[in-house]
Amino acid sequence: MSFADKKLRSRQRADQGRPPPHVPMGDQRFQQLMRALGDAFAQADDGADKRRQARERDAQHAQWLAEREAAIHDIVALMRRHGLAIDDLA
């Protein structure tokens, strides 16, 4: 085998390991990828459900705070009616 053949074969092997040269993306391929990306985000976006759940949690928390405040108010009123202070509870 001649030197030129060996050099050609080694260059062909080296070229196989290289990534292909950068080719600019066409408009059609870009639009296709953007649609696929949008579809993926649409599937992953359960934002409406999460926002609804957050509103429900906030409403439940507000209700709990109101019930807590009412209970504290009732306890304070009972303590005053019976002439009790915080020190009497210890």
C-alpha positions as a LaTeX table, in Angstrom:
\begin{tabular}{lrrr}
\hline
Residue & $x$ (\AA) & $y$ (\AA) & $z$ (\AA) \\
\hline
Met1 & 0.00 & 0.00 & 0.00 \\
Ser2 & 1.40 & 3.34 & $-0.97$ \\
Phe3 & 1.89 & 6.27 & 1.39 \\
Ala4 & $-0.90$ & 8.24 & $-0.34$ \\
Asp5 & $-3.38$ & 5.39 & 0.21 \\
Lys6 & $-2.48$ & 5.16 & 3.91 \\
Lys7 & $-2.87$ & 8.91 & 4.31 \\
Leu8 & $-6.27$ & 8.85 & 2.55 \\
Arg9 & $-7.50$ & 5.99 & 4.73 \\
Ser10 & $-6.37$ & 7.67 & 7.94 \\
Arg11 & $-8.08$ & 10.92 & 6.85 \\
Gln12 & $-11.31$ & 9.02 & 6.12 \\
Arg13 & $-11.22$ & 7.44 & 9.59 \\
Ala14 & $-10.60$ & 10.84 & 11.18 \\
Asp15 & $-13.47$ & 12.40 & 9.20 \\
Gln16 & $-15.87$ & 9.73 & 10.48 \\
Gly17 & $-15.26$ & 10.88 & 14.07 \\
Arg18 & $-15.91$ & 14.55 & 13.31 \\
Pro19 & $-19.34$ & 16.06 & 13.60 \\
Pro20 & $-20.82$ & 17.20 & 10.30 \\
Pro21 & $-20.23$ & 20.84 & 9.42 \\
His22 & $-22.83$ & 23.29 & 10.75 \\
Val23 & $-25.68$ & 23.71 & 8.34 \\
Pro24 & $-28.06$ & 26.62 & 8.98 \\
Met25 & $-31.57$ & 25.56 & 9.94 \\
Gly26 & $-34.30$ & 26.38 & 7.46 \\
Asp27 & $-37.45$ & 28.29 & 8.38 \\
Gln28 & $-39.64$ & 25.22 & 8.00 \\
Arg29 & $-37.48$ & 23.13 & 10.37 \\
Phe30 & $-37.32$ & 26.02 & 12.84 \\
Gln31 & $-41.12$ & 26.35 & 12.85 \\
Gln32 & $-41.48$ & 22.59 & 13.27 \\
Leu33 & $-39.14$ & 22.59 & 16.27 \\
Met34 & $-40.90$ & 25.59 & 17.80 \\
Arg35 & $-44.29$ & 23.85 & 17.46 \\
Ala36 & $-42.88$ & 20.73 & 19.10 \\
Leu37 & $-41.40$ & 22.83 & 21.88 \\
Gly38 & $-44.70$ & 24.65 & 22.39 \\
Asp39 & $-46.56$ & 21.34 & 22.54 \\
Ala40 & $-44.10$ & 20.02 & 25.12 \\
Phe41 & $-44.56$ & 23.12 & 27.28 \\
Ala42 & $-48.34$ & 22.91 & 26.90 \\
Gln43 & $-48.31$ & 19.34 & 28.18 \\
Ala44 & $-45.99$ & 20.23 & 31.04 \\
Asp45 & $-47.91$ & 23.39 & 31.97 \\
Asp46 & $-50.48$ & 22.45 & 34.53 \\
Gly47 & $-50.39$ & 26.00 & 35.79 \\
Ala48 & $-54.17$ & 26.42 & 35.80 \\
Asp49 & $-54.57$ & 23.45 & 38.15 \\
Lys50 & $-51.77$ & 24.64 & 40.39 \\
Arg51 & $-53.23$ & 28.15 & 40.56 \\
Arg52 & $-56.66$ & 26.71 & 41.42 \\
Gln53 & $-55.13$ & 24.52 & 44.13 \\
Ala54 & $-53.23$ & 27.51 & 45.52 \\
Arg55 & $-56.44$ & 29.57 & 45.65 \\
Glu56 & $-58.20$ & 26.71 & 47.47 \\
Arg57 & $-55.33$ & 26.44 & 49.97 \\
Asp58 & $-55.40$ & 30.20 & 50.52 \\
Ala59 & $-59.16$ & 30.11 & 51.12 \\
Gln60 & $-58.80$ & 27.20 & 53.56 \\
His61 & $-55.98$ & 28.99 & 55.36 \\
Ala62 & $-58.03$ & 32.19 & 55.61 \\
Gln63 & $-60.95$ & 30.19 & 57.02 \\
Trp64 & $-58.65$ & 28.48 & 59.53 \\
Leu65 & $-57.25$ & 31.86 & 60.61 \\
Ala66 & $-60.78$ & 33.24 & 61.08 \\
Glu67 & $-61.81$ & 30.20 & 63.16 \\
Arg68 & $-58.63$ & 30.51 & 65.22 \\
Glu69 & $-59.25$ & 34.19 & 65.85 \\
Ala70 & $-62.86$ & 33.49 & 66.86 \\
Ala71 & $-61.75$ & 30.74 & 69.27 \\
Ile72 & $-59.17$ & 33.04 & 70.86 \\
His73 & $-61.78$ & 35.78 & 71.19 \\
Asp74 & $-64.19$ & 33.32 & 72.87 \\
Ile75 & $-61.49$ & 32.13 & 75.28 \\
Val76 & $-60.54$ & 35.69 & 76.24 \\
Ala77 & $-64.22$ & 36.58 & 76.77 \\
Leu78 & $-64.75$ & 33.52 & 79.01 \\
Met79 & $-61.62$ & 34.32 & 80.99 \\
Arg80 & $-62.80$ & 37.89 & 81.57 \\
Arg81 & $-66.28$ & 36.72 & 82.55 \\
His82 & $-64.79$ & 34.39 & 85.17 \\
Gly83 & $-62.13$ & 36.88 & 86.27 \\
Leu84 & $-59.18$ & 34.78 & 85.14 \\
Ala85 & $-55.79$ & 36.00 & 83.93 \\
Ile86 & $-53.03$ & 34.25 & 82.01 \\
Asp87 & $-51.13$ & 33.65 & 85.26 \\
Asp88 & $-54.10$ & 31.68 & 86.60 \\
Leu89 & $-53.71$ & 29.16 & 83.77 \\
Ala90 & $-50.14$ & 28.22 & 84.69 \\
\hline
\end{tabular}
